[in-house]
Amino acid sequence: MTALGRVVLWCLRLAREPDELIDRLRGMRDLLAEVRRTPTGREALQMIWAYILAAHENKPQNEPEEVMERLMEAAGEEAKEEFVSMADWLREQGREQGRTEGERAILLKQLRMRFGVPEEAVLERVRVAGLDQIEKWAELVLTARTLEEVLGKS
């Protein structure tokens, strides 16, 4: 099995246990170095770190910055470049999520003002919609005569 395969299996097994993962990660630095030497090793490790952060996203005791800092310290100096790139990616994800939430709030306000308080089914459709869909609906709400003309048939 490749070094990357071993790291992936190991991380999948331990990703939800940050303390154990981080403790063991210190002993895996040689394996991580082997992964980094492959043509796409750094990119693969960035995805692994992102997976670990995502696994901790909904745990209030594990702030992403703290988990990332602990991972970086455990992974060693060589991992800093991967974490800097990942921090940039996380910031961009946050901006995109904020933009989507803002557009969603504006669309819901437009729907409420134009057609009255939306039913729960409408709220749920808007909640799960992606940015492209929200933008299309926000344009349609300006000229539509009915809610169905905006959202289509559900």
C-alpha positions in Angstrom: 0.0 0.0 0.0 1.3 3.5 -0.8 2.2 6.0 1.9 -0.8 8.1 1.0 -3.1 5.1 1.3 -1.7 4.3 4.8 -2.1 7.9 5.9 -5.7 8.1 4.5 -6.8 4.9 6.3 -5.1 5.9 9.5 -6.8 9.4 9.4 -10.2 8.0 8.5 -10.0 5.7 11.5 -8.9 8.4 14.0 -10.2 11.7 12.5 -13.1 11.9 15.0 -10.7 11.5 18.0 -8.5 14.6 17.7 -6.4 14.0 20.8 -5.5 10.5 19.8 -4.9 11.5 16.2 -2.7 14.4 17.1 -0.7 12.3 19.6 -0.1 9.7 17.0 0.6 12.1 14.2 3.9 13.1 15.7 5.1 9.5 15.1 3.9 9.6 11.5 6.1 12.5 10.3 8.3 10.2 8.2 5.3 8.7 6.5 3.9 12.3 5.9 7.3 13.2 4.4 7.1 10.2 2.0 3.6 11.4 0.9 4.9 15.0 0.4 7.6 13.7 -2.0 5.0 12.3 -4.4 3.8 14.6 -7.3 0.5 15.4 -5.7 1.4 14.7 -2.1 0.9 18.2 -0.6 -2.5 18.5 -2.3 -3.5 15.1 -0.9 -2.4 16.1 2.6 -4.4 19.4 2.3 -7.5 17.3 1.6 -6.8 15.1 4.6 -6.3 18.1 6.9 -9.6 19.6 5.6 -11.4 16.3 6.2 -10.1 16.2 9.8 -11.2 19.8 10.3 -14.6 19.0 8.9 -15.0 16.0 11.2 -14.6 18.5 14.1 -16.8 21.2 12.7 -19.9 20.5 14.8 -18.0 19.9 18.1 -18.1 23.1 20.1 -15.0 22.0 22.2 -12.9 21.9 19.0 -12.6 25.3 17.4 -11.2 24.9 13.8 -8.3 27.3 14.5 -7.3 25.3 17.6 -7.6 21.9 15.8 -5.6 23.3 12.9 -2.9 24.7 15.2 -2.6 21.4 17.0 -2.4 19.5 13.7 0.2 21.8 12.4 2.3 21.4 15.5 2.0 17.7 15.4 2.6 17.3 11.7 5.8 19.3 11.9 7.4 22.3 10.2 7.1 20.7 6.8 3.3 20.9 7.0 3.1 24.7 7.4 2.8 25.3 3.6 -0.2 22.9 3.5 -1.9 24.6 6.4 -1.3 28.1 5.0 -3.0 27.0 1.7 -5.7 25.3 3.7 -6.3 28.5 5.8 -6.7 30.5 2.6 -9.2 27.9 1.3 -11.1 28.0 4.6 -11.3 31.8 4.5 -12.7 31.6 0.9 -15.2 29.0 2.0 -16.3 31.3 4.8 -16.7 34.2 2.4 -18.7 32.0 0.0 -20.9 30.7 2.8 -21.5 34.3 4.1 -22.4 35.4 0.6 -24.8 32.6 0.1 -26.4 33.2 3.5 -26.8 36.9 2.7 -28.4 36.3 -0.6 -30.7 33.7 1.0 -31.8 36.3 3.6 -32.5 38.9 0.9 -34.5 36.4 -1.2 -36.6 35.3 1.8 -37.3 39.0 2.5 -38.3 39.6 -1.1 -40.6 36.6 -1.1 -42.2 37.7 2.2 -42.7 41.2 1.0 -44.1 40.1 -2.4 -46.1 37.0 -1.5 -46.6 37.0 2.2 -45.1 34.7 4.9 -43.7 31.7 3.0 -44.8 28.2 4.0 -42.3 25.8 5.7 -41.9 23.9 2.4 -40.8 27.1 0.7 -38.4 28.0 3.5 -36.8 24.6 3.3 -36.3 24.8 -0.5 -34.6 28.2 0.0 -32.5 26.8 2.9 -31.1 23.9 0.8 -30.7 25.8 -2.5 -27.2 26.7 -3.7 -26.0 30.2 -4.6 -26.8 29.9 -8.3 -30.4 28.8 -7.7 -30.9 31.6 -5.1 -29.6 34.2 -7.6 -32.0 32.9 -10.3 -35.0 33.1 -7.8 -33.9 36.6 -6.7 -34.1 37.8 -10.3 -37.5 36.1 -10.9 -39.1 37.5 -7.8 -38.8 41.0 -9.3 -41.2 40.2 -12.2 -43.2 37.1 -11.1 -46.9 37.3 -10.4 -47.0 34.2 -8.3 -44.7 32.3 -6.0 -44.9 29.4 -8.3 -43.4 31.5 -11.1 -40.4 32.2 -8.9 -39.7 28.7 -7.5 -41.5 26.5 -10.0 -43.6 23.6 -9.0 -42.5 21.8 -5.9 
